[in-house]
Amino acid sequence: MEVGLRLARPGITANALNSAMQQVLVERGFARYSGEAMGRGTGHGTGMDPEEELPWIGPGNTTVLQEDMV
């Protein structure tokens, strides 16, 4: 979470942010226990329906984060 908060800035892509967060989880031994560490994706939009909001912070999402995205 700390890595994600530090790196989540305008200009980073969703997949680059995901990769950085996933790498920390793997390095700390969570790959066996965490879907996020196994590559499922580390985050999503926030709001009324978090399972459908974009941009997903996950592999394959090339969305460039913009100012004022939450």
N, C-alpha and C positions, 0 to 999 in steps of 0.2 A: 504494500500500500504506500509506504513512504517513497519508494522509487517512482511509482506512478504519479504521486502528487508532485514530486520534484520535477518530473519530465513532462507532465501534461501542460503544454504551452502551445499557443498558436504556431503553426508551421510543422509540427510533428505529425506523422501519419498515425492512424489508429493501429496499423499492424506493427509499426516500429515501437510504439508505446507498449503494446502487448508483448512483443519479444523481450523488451527490457524487463518487464515485470515477471514474465514466465521464467526467464533466465535466473532471477533471484530465487524463485520458488524451487527450481531444479537444484541450484547450487546449495540450498539449505536442506535438501533431502525430502522435499514434499512430493516428488514425482510419483511416488507410490500411492499417495493418499489424496491428491488434489486433482480434480478435473482441469482446473486452470493450469496446473503445472504440466499436465499431459497434453495440453494444446487446445483445450476447448474454448479458450478465450478468457480474458481476465476482467472484462467489464462491459457495461452497457449504459445507455442514456439513463437519465433520471427523470421521473415525472409520474404521471398517473398509471401508466402501463409499462413498467420497466422491461418486460419480456419482449416488447415489440419496438421500443424506441431506438432510434439511430443517433449517433453512429455507434455500432458495436465496437468495443475495443477488443479486437481479436485478429487471428491470422487471416490474411487475404483481404482485409479491408484497407484500401488505399486512400480512404477519406483523409484529407488534410484538416486537422483541427483548426478552427477559426476562433477569433476572439468572441466571447460571449456564449460559446457552447458550454453547456453544463455537464 
